[in-house]
């Protein structure tokens, strides 16, 4: 290999590492749109995102700016389609999650708590990009929501606004959580569309996406070496 080629390769690697790598691997940065949080990928108790109040009907909740704006857009569209939505729970701090988990353990037992409530650090709500949504006038978060007009609307349209229904039916072994038709997570329009169309849970999508990025990097390197 010539010196020139080696130099080009180093330059390319440096550029990718500094710039587009972050954009290309949004699952790596905690503020990245694909940052994965589940029982195997926990968030630090010290992570506190910058959030703001979401201006929608329901309980007063907050989310990160981009997610909040997208949620407001989504609620407006749902109302226009006669499937008005209401918010139940958005950003939750590590401490708040600890309280909720402890309460569920006490009232419903360990097994139910494990299936439905994330242990502190394993909740997407701590990222400020998730919202528990229900139909307007009701606040029940249960599997039946998926069959309501609002639930069906969410399942079919959330992706248009950059959200995915995070815990799909039949994917409990992958996501680690029971089916939750009310829990939406913001990933941005591009990824939401791809995830919706693929029908796979985010865990699978992220691994495939990562492989595609590696593939891209290998091809770029090959080009330089040729
Ligand atoms: Zn939730």
py3Dmol code that shows the C-alpha trace and the ligand (Angstrom):
import py3Dmol

protein = """\
ATOM      1  CA  UNK A   1       0.000   0.000   0.000  1.00  0.00           C
ATOM      2  CA  UNK A   2       1.334   3.408  -0.898  1.00  0.00           C
ATOM      3  CA  UNK A   3       1.884   6.095   1.704  1.00  0.00           C
ATOM      4  CA  UNK A   4      -0.721   8.237  -0.032  1.00  0.00           C
ATOM      5  CA  UNK A   5      -3.343   5.520   0.323  1.00  0.00           C
ATOM      6  CA  UNK A   6      -2.539   5.054   3.978  1.00  0.00           C
ATOM      7  CA  UNK A   7      -2.832   8.788   4.549  1.00  0.00           C
ATOM      8  CA  UNK A   8      -6.208   8.875   2.734  1.00  0.00           C
ATOM      9  CA  UNK A   9      -7.430   5.976   4.805  1.00  0.00           C
ATOM     10  CA  UNK A  10      -6.434   7.633   8.070  1.00  0.00           C
ATOM     11  CA  UNK A  11      -8.057  10.898   6.971  1.00  0.00           C
ATOM     12  CA  UNK A  12     -11.254   9.095   6.011  1.00  0.00           C
ATOM     13  CA  UNK A  13     -11.406   7.219   9.303  1.00  0.00           C
ATOM     14  CA  UNK A  14     -10.839  10.393  11.279  1.00  0.00           C
ATOM     15  CA  UNK A  15     -13.576  12.218   9.373  1.00  0.00           C
ATOM     16  CA  UNK A  16     -16.031   9.396   9.887  1.00  0.00           C
ATOM     17  CA  UNK A  17     -15.204   9.121  13.556  1.00  0.00           C
ATOM     18  CA  UNK A  18     -15.621  12.807  14.215  1.00  0.00           C
ATOM     19  CA  UNK A  19     -18.542  13.771  12.033  1.00  0.00           C
ATOM     20  CA  UNK A  20     -20.793  11.457  10.186  1.00  0.00           C
ATOM     21  CA  UNK A  21     -20.094   8.550  12.490  1.00  0.00           C
ATOM     22  CA  UNK A  22     -22.272  10.175  15.110  1.00  0.00           C
ATOM     23  CA  UNK A  23     -25.013  10.780  12.575  1.00  0.00           C
ATOM     24  CA  UNK A  24     -24.578   7.322  11.122  1.00  0.00           C
ATOM     25  CA  UNK A  25     -24.715   5.610  14.510  1.00  0.00           C
ATOM     26  CA  UNK A  26     -27.505   7.366  16.369  1.00  0.00           C
ATOM     27  CA  UNK A  27     -27.786   4.374  18.686  1.00  0.00           C
ATOM     28  CA  UNK A  28     -24.440   5.194  20.261  1.00  0.00           C
ATOM     29  CA  UNK A  29     -25.039   8.704  21.568  1.00  0.00           C
ATOM     30  CA  UNK A  30     -27.437   9.114  24.475  1.00  0.00           C
ATOM     31  CA  UNK A  31     -29.080  11.997  22.627  1.00  0.00           C
ATOM     32  CA  UNK A  32     -29.123  10.006  19.387  1.00  0.00           C
ATOM     33  CA  UNK A  33     -32.515   9.201  17.910  1.00  0.00           C
ATOM     34  CA  UNK A  34     -31.911   5.449  18.156  1.00  0.00           C
ATOM     35  CA  UNK A  35     -30.345   5.304  21.597  1.00  0.00           C
ATOM     36  CA  UNK A  36     -31.554   1.995  22.931  1.00  0.00           C
ATOM     37  CA  UNK A  37     -32.839   1.638  26.461  1.00  0.00           C
ATOM     38  CA  UNK A  38     -34.100  -1.647  27.842  1.00  0.00           C
ATOM     39  CA  UNK A  39     -33.250  -4.108  30.600  1.00  0.00           C
ATOM     40  CA  UNK A  40     -29.904  -4.842  28.930  1.00  0.00           C
ATOM     41  CA  UNK A  41     -29.103  -1.238  28.038  1.00  0.00           C
ATOM     42  CA  UNK A  42     -29.586   0.942  31.066  1.00  0.00           C
ATOM     43  CA  UNK A  43     -29.316   4.697  31.398  1.00  0.00           C
ATOM     44  CA  UNK A  44     -27.233   6.220  34.136  1.00  0.00           C
ATOM     45  CA  UNK A  45     -29.172   7.537  37.110  1.00  0.00           C
ATOM     46  CA  UNK A  46     -27.405  10.834  36.455  1.00  0.00           C
ATOM     47  CA  UNK A  47     -28.808  11.297  32.964  1.00  0.00           C
ATOM     48  CA  UNK A  48     -31.247  14.210  32.921  1.00  0.00           C
ATOM     49  CA  UNK A  49     -32.343  15.487  29.496  1.00  0.00           C
ATOM     50  CA  UNK A  50     -33.435  19.026  28.716  1.00  0.00           C
ATOM     51  CA  UNK A  51     -37.207  18.863  28.476  1.00  0.00           C
ATOM     52  CA  UNK A  52     -40.161  21.183  28.109  1.00  0.00           C
ATOM     53  CA  UNK A  53     -43.882  20.950  28.764  1.00  0.00           C
ATOM     54  CA  UNK A  54     -45.810  19.399  25.897  1.00  0.00           C
ATOM     55  CA  UNK A  55     -48.787  21.529  24.869  1.00  0.00           C
ATOM     56  CA  UNK A  56     -51.375  18.830  24.402  1.00  0.00           C
ATOM     57  CA  UNK A  57     -54.545  17.665  26.123  1.00  0.00           C
ATOM     58  CA  UNK A  58     -54.054  15.423  29.128  1.00  0.00           C
ATOM     59  CA  UNK A  59     -51.809  15.426  32.132  1.00  0.00           C
ATOM     60  CA  UNK A  60     -49.131  18.069  32.201  1.00  0.00           C
ATOM     61  CA  UNK A  61     -46.092  16.216  30.853  1.00  0.00           C
ATOM     62  CA  UNK A  62     -42.744  17.076  29.384  1.00  0.00           C
ATOM     63  CA  UNK A  63     -40.440  15.768  26.658  1.00  0.00           C
ATOM     64  CA  UNK A  64     -37.323  16.827  24.801  1.00  0.00           C
ATOM     65  CA  UNK A  65     -37.964  19.655  22.340  1.00  0.00           C
ATOM     66  CA  UNK A  66     -37.948  17.635  19.131  1.00  0.00           C
ATOM     67  CA  UNK A  67     -40.183  14.912  20.540  1.00  0.00           C
ATOM     68  CA  UNK A  68     -42.541  17.451  22.128  1.00  0.00           C
ATOM     69  CA  UNK A  69     -43.000  19.328  18.848  1.00  0.00           C
ATOM     70  CA  UNK A  70     -43.627  16.070  17.001  1.00  0.00           C
ATOM     71  CA  UNK A  71     -46.145  14.936  19.617  1.00  0.00           C
ATOM     72  CA  UNK A  72     -48.065  18.206  19.338  1.00  0.00           C
ATOM     73  CA  UNK A  73     -48.196  17.746  15.570  1.00  0.00           C
ATOM     74  CA  UNK A  74     -49.390  14.152  16.009  1.00  0.00           C
ATOM     75  CA  UNK A  75     -52.154  15.061  18.478  1.00  0.00           C
ATOM     76  CA  UNK A  76     -53.454  17.760  16.138  1.00  0.00           C
ATOM     77  CA  UNK A  77     -53.610  15.264  13.266  1.00  0.00           C
ATOM     78  CA  UNK A  78     -55.343  12.649  15.438  1.00  0.00           C
ATOM     79  CA  UNK A  79     -58.006  15.183  16.438  1.00  0.00           C
ATOM     80  CA  UNK A  80     -58.592  16.023  12.797  1.00  0.00           C
ATOM     81  CA  UNK A  81     -59.092  12.328  12.113  1.00  0.00           C
ATOM     82  CA  UNK A  82     -61.623  12.157  14.976  1.00  0.00           C
ATOM     83  CA  UNK A  83     -59.332  10.063  17.168  1.00  0.00           C
ATOM     84  CA  UNK A  84     -58.394  12.631  19.849  1.00  0.00           C
ATOM     85  CA  UNK A  85     -55.562  11.649  22.146  1.00  0.00           C
ATOM     86  CA  UNK A  86     -54.612  12.487  25.687  1.00  0.00           C
ATOM     87  CA  UNK A  87     -51.282  12.311  27.484  1.00  0.00           C
ATOM     88  CA  UNK A  88     -50.654  10.291  30.601  1.00  0.00           C
ATOM     89  CA  UNK A  89     -46.919  10.100  31.187  1.00  0.00           C
ATOM     90  CA  UNK A  90     -43.902  11.555  29.401  1.00  0.00           C
ATOM     91  CA  UNK A  91     -40.487  12.293  30.884  1.00  0.00           C
ATOM     92  CA  UNK A  92     -39.819  10.532  34.175  1.00  0.00           C
ATOM     93  CA  UNK A  93     -36.679  11.031  36.201  1.00  0.00           C
ATOM     94  CA  UNK A  94     -34.706   8.091  37.583  1.00  0.00           C
ATOM     95  CA  UNK A  95     -36.088   8.857  41.051  1.00  0.00           C
ATOM     96  CA  UNK A  96     -39.679   9.005  39.815  1.00  0.00           C
ATOM     97  CA  UNK A  97     -39.210   5.658  38.056  1.00  0.00           C
ATOM     98  CA  UNK A  98     -37.892   4.165  41.308  1.00  0.00           C
ATOM     99  CA  UNK A  99     -41.037   5.303  43.115  1.00  0.00           C
ATOM    100  CA  UNK A 100     -43.358   3.884  40.426  1.00  0.00           C
ATOM    101  CA  UNK A 101     -41.549   0.549  40.380  1.00  0.00           C
ATOM    102  CA  UNK A 102     -41.630   0.210  44.143  1.00  0.00           C
ATOM    103  CA  UNK A 103     -45.354   1.029  44.225  1.00  0.00           C
ATOM    104  CA  UNK A 104     -46.165  -1.577  41.535  1.00  0.00           C
ATOM    105  CA  UNK A 105     -44.093  -4.206  43.337  1.00  0.00           C
ATOM    106  CA  UNK A 106     -46.110  -3.560  46.475  1.00  0.00           C
ATOM    107  CA  UNK A 107     -49.569  -3.493  44.907  1.00  0.00           C
ATOM    108  CA  UNK A 108     -49.298  -6.027  42.073  1.00  0.00           C
ATOM    109  CA  UNK A 109     -46.376  -8.234  43.034  1.00  0.00           C
ATOM    110  CA  UNK A 110     -42.908  -8.744  41.618  1.00  0.00           C
ATOM    111  CA  UNK A 111     -43.949 -10.556  38.422  1.00  0.00           C
ATOM    112  CA  UNK A 112     -46.415  -7.943  37.223  1.00  0.00           C
ATOM    113  CA  UNK A 113     -44.077  -5.145  38.196  1.00  0.00           C
ATOM    114  CA  UNK A 114     -41.316  -6.719  36.125  1.00  0.00           C
ATOM    115  CA  UNK A 115     -43.549  -7.164  33.075  1.00  0.00           C
ATOM    116  CA  UNK A 116     -45.063  -3.703  33.043  1.00  0.00           C
ATOM    117  CA  UNK A 117     -42.798  -1.308  34.859  1.00  0.00           C
ATOM    118  CA  UNK A 118     -39.220  -0.728  33.894  1.00  0.00           C
ATOM    119  CA  UNK A 119     -36.724  -0.912  36.697  1.00  0.00           C
ATOM    120  CA  UNK A 120     -35.046   2.464  37.275  1.00  0.00           C
ATOM    121  CA  UNK A 121     -32.533   3.061  34.470  1.00  0.00           C
ATOM    122  CA  UNK A 122     -34.314   0.735  32.047  1.00  0.00           C
ATOM    123  CA  UNK A 123     -37.109   3.127  31.130  1.00  0.00           C
ATOM    124  CA  UNK A 124     -37.272   5.113  27.915  1.00  0.00           C
ATOM    125  CA  UNK A 125     -39.276   7.672  29.824  1.00  0.00           C
ATOM    126  CA  UNK A 126     -36.011   8.813  31.401  1.00  0.00           C
ATOM    127  CA  UNK A 127     -34.758   9.795  27.921  1.00  0.00           C
ATOM    128  CA  UNK A 128     -37.575  12.307  27.476  1.00  0.00           C
ATOM    129  CA  UNK A 129     -38.624  10.845  24.130  1.00  0.00           C
ATOM    130  CA  UNK A 130     -41.460   8.538  25.213  1.00  0.00           C
ATOM    131  CA  UNK A 131     -45.107   9.210  25.988  1.00  0.00           C
ATOM    132  CA  UNK A 132     -47.913   7.041  27.278  1.00  0.00           C
ATOM    133  CA  UNK A 133     -50.926   8.006  25.225  1.00  0.00           C
ATOM    134  CA  UNK A 134     -54.578   7.259  25.691  1.00  0.00           C
ATOM    135  CA  UNK A 135     -57.854   8.253  24.090  1.00  0.00           C
ATOM    136  CA  UNK A 136     -59.277  11.554  25.204  1.00  0.00           C
ATOM    137  CA  UNK A 137     -61.574  11.120  28.157  1.00  0.00           C
ATOM    138  CA  UNK A 138     -59.957   7.893  29.307  1.00  0.00           C
ATOM    139  CA  UNK A 139     -56.747   7.201  31.115  1.00  0.00           C
ATOM    140  CA  UNK A 140     -56.562   3.427  31.131  1.00  0.00           C
ATOM    141  CA  UNK A 141     -53.280   2.053  29.921  1.00  0.00           C
ATOM    142  CA  UNK A 142     -54.043  -1.530  28.965  1.00  0.00           C
ATOM    143  CA  UNK A 143     -53.831  -3.863  25.986  1.00  0.00           C
ATOM    144  CA  UNK A 144     -57.470  -3.021  25.113  1.00  0.00           C
ATOM    145  CA  UNK A 145     -56.312   0.439  24.046  1.00  0.00           C
ATOM    146  CA  UNK A 146     -54.873  -1.146  20.907  1.00  0.00           C
ATOM    147  CA  UNK A 147     -58.400  -1.974  19.742  1.00  0.00           C
ATOM    148  CA  UNK A 148     -59.852   1.491  20.338  1.00  0.00           C
ATOM    149  CA  UNK A 149     -60.135   4.083  17.594  1.00  0.00           C
ATOM    150  CA  UNK A 150     -57.315   6.081  19.162  1.00  0.00           C
ATOM    151  CA  UNK A 151     -55.154   2.980  19.583  1.00  0.00           C
ATOM    152  CA  UNK A 152     -55.654   1.903  15.983  1.00  0.00           C
ATOM    153  CA  UNK A 153     -54.914   5.432  14.812  1.00  0.00           C
ATOM    154  CA  UNK A 154     -51.648   5.432  16.780  1.00  0.00           C
ATOM    155  CA  UNK A 155     -50.611   2.043  15.371  1.00  0.00           C
ATOM    156  CA  UNK A 156     -51.243   3.181  11.811  1.00  0.00           C
ATOM    157  CA  UNK A 157     -50.096   6.792  11.930  1.00  0.00           C
ATOM    158  CA  UNK A 158     -47.568   7.450  14.703  1.00  0.00           C
ATOM    159  CA  UNK A 159     -44.659   6.828  12.298  1.00  0.00           C
ATOM    160  CA  UNK A 160     -45.702   9.796  10.167  1.00  0.00           C
ATOM    161  CA  UNK A 161     -44.723  12.029  13.092  1.00  0.00           C
ATOM    162  CA  UNK A 162     -41.539  10.186  14.000  1.00  0.00           C
ATOM    163  CA  UNK A 163     -42.955   7.867  16.679  1.00  0.00           C
ATOM    164  CA  UNK A 164     -43.024   4.102  16.980  1.00  0.00           C
ATOM    165  CA  UNK A 165     -45.180   1.849  19.124  1.00  0.00           C
ATOM    166  CA  UNK A 166     -42.236   0.531  21.060  1.00  0.00           C
ATOM    167  CA  UNK A 167     -43.541  -2.674  22.674  1.00  0.00           C
ATOM    168  CA  UNK A 168     -45.214  -4.781  20.030  1.00  0.00           C
ATOM    169  CA  UNK A 169     -47.533  -7.717  20.536  1.00  0.00           C
ATOM    170  CA  UNK A 170     -45.656 -11.020  20.287  1.00  0.00           C
ATOM    171  CA  UNK A 171     -42.223  -9.401  20.682  1.00  0.00           C
ATOM    172  CA  UNK A 172     -42.015  -9.611  24.454  1.00  0.00           C
ATOM    173  CA  UNK A 173     -38.958 -11.881  24.335  1.00  0.00           C
ATOM    174  CA  UNK A 174     -37.058  -9.268  22.310  1.00  0.00           C
ATOM    175  CA  UNK A 175     -38.197  -6.045  23.951  1.00  0.00           C
ATOM    176  CA  UNK A 176     -38.403  -7.441  27.469  1.00  0.00           C
ATOM    177  CA  UNK A 177     -41.786  -5.797  28.024  1.00  0.00           C
ATOM    178  CA  UNK A 178     -45.418  -6.778  27.605  1.00  0.00           C
ATOM    179  CA  UNK A 179     -47.453  -5.401  24.685  1.00  0.00           C
ATOM    180  CA  UNK A 180     -48.013  -1.695  25.268  1.00  0.00           C
ATOM    181  CA  UNK A 181     -50.080  -0.118  22.474  1.00  0.00           C
ATOM    182  CA  UNK A 182     -50.101   3.169  24.417  1.00  0.00           C
ATOM    183  CA  UNK A 183     -46.334   3.698  24.683  1.00  0.00           C
ATOM    184  CA  UNK A 184     -44.808   5.644  21.814  1.00  0.00           C
ATOM    185  CA  UNK A 185     -41.182   6.555  21.434  1.00  0.00           C
ATOM    186  CA  UNK A 186     -39.735   9.271  19.222  1.00  0.00           C
ATOM    187  CA  UNK A 187     -37.014   8.141  16.795  1.00  0.00           C
ATOM    188  CA  UNK A 188     -37.437  10.735  14.041  1.00  0.00           C
ATOM    189  CA  UNK A 189     -39.463  10.418  10.853  1.00  0.00           C
ATOM    190  CA  UNK A 190     -36.939   8.522   8.777  1.00  0.00           C
ATOM    191  CA  UNK A 191     -36.338   5.740  11.292  1.00  0.00           C
ATOM    192  CA  UNK A 192     -39.980   5.618  12.369  1.00  0.00           C
ATOM    193  CA  UNK A 193     -41.045   4.980   8.785  1.00  0.00           C
ATOM    194  CA  UNK A 194     -38.432   2.263   8.331  1.00  0.00           C
ATOM    195  CA  UNK A 195     -39.303   0.585  11.640  1.00  0.00           C
ATOM    196  CA  UNK A 196     -43.032   0.738  10.897  1.00  0.00           C
ATOM    197  CA  UNK A 197     -42.548  -0.749   7.434  1.00  0.00           C
ATOM    198  CA  UNK A 198     -40.242  -3.500   8.665  1.00  0.00           C
ATOM    199  CA  UNK A 199     -42.582  -4.421  11.511  1.00  0.00           C
ATOM    200  CA  UNK A 200     -39.658  -5.411  13.730  1.00  0.00           C
ATOM    201  CA  UNK A 201     -38.988  -4.161  17.246  1.00  0.00           C
ATOM    202  CA  UNK A 202     -36.438  -1.400  17.720  1.00  0.00           C
ATOM    203  CA  UNK A 203     -33.843  -3.834  19.121  1.00  0.00           C
ATOM    204  CA  UNK A 204     -33.734  -5.686  15.789  1.00  0.00           C
ATOM    205  CA  UNK A 205     -33.842  -2.514  13.726  1.00  0.00           C
ATOM    206  CA  UNK A 206     -30.895  -1.040  15.610  1.00  0.00           C
ATOM    207  CA  UNK A 207     -28.750  -4.155  15.034  1.00  0.00           C
ATOM    208  CA  UNK A 208     -29.575  -4.195  11.323  1.00  0.00           C
ATOM    209  CA  UNK A 209     -28.931  -0.482  11.074  1.00  0.00           C
ATOM    210  CA  UNK A 210     -25.567  -0.936  12.773  1.00  0.00           C
ATOM    211  CA  UNK A 211     -24.600  -3.676  10.307  1.00  0.00           C
ATOM    212  CA  UNK A 212     -25.563  -1.413   7.423  1.00  0.00           C
ATOM    213  CA  UNK A 213     -23.305   1.296   8.836  1.00  0.00           C
ATOM    214  CA  UNK A 214     -20.379  -1.133   9.161  1.00  0.00           C
ATOM    215  CA  UNK A 215     -21.018  -2.277   5.624  1.00  0.00           C
ATOM    216  CA  UNK A 216     -20.948   1.338   4.455  1.00  0.00           C
ATOM    217  CA  UNK A 217     -17.658   1.962   6.276  1.00  0.00           C
ATOM    218  CA  UNK A 218     -16.076  -1.154   4.786  1.00  0.00           C
ATOM    219  CA  UNK A 219     -17.112  -0.110   1.278  1.00  0.00           C
ATOM    220  CA  UNK A 220     -15.697   3.380   1.795  1.00  0.00           C
ATOM    221  CA  UNK A 221     -12.434   1.875   3.011  1.00  0.00           C
ATOM    222  CA  UNK A 222     -12.308  -0.489   0.029  1.00  0.00           C
ATOM    223  CA  UNK A 223     -12.745   2.431  -2.341  1.00  0.00           C
ATOM    224  CA  UNK A 224      -9.827   4.211  -0.797  1.00  0.00           C
ATOM    225  CA  UNK A 225      -7.677   1.097  -0.953  1.00  0.00           C
ATOM    226  CA  UNK A 226      -8.417   0.376  -4.597  1.00  0.00           C
TER     227      UNK A 226
END
"""
ligand_1 = """\
1
ZN
Zn -44.518 4.118 28.764
"""
view = py3Dmol.view(width=600, height=400)
view.addModel(protein, "pdb")
view.setStyle({"model": 0}, {"cartoon": {"style": "trace"}})
view.addModel(ligand_1, "xyz")
view.setStyle({"model": 1}, {"stick": {}})
view.zoomTo()
view.show()
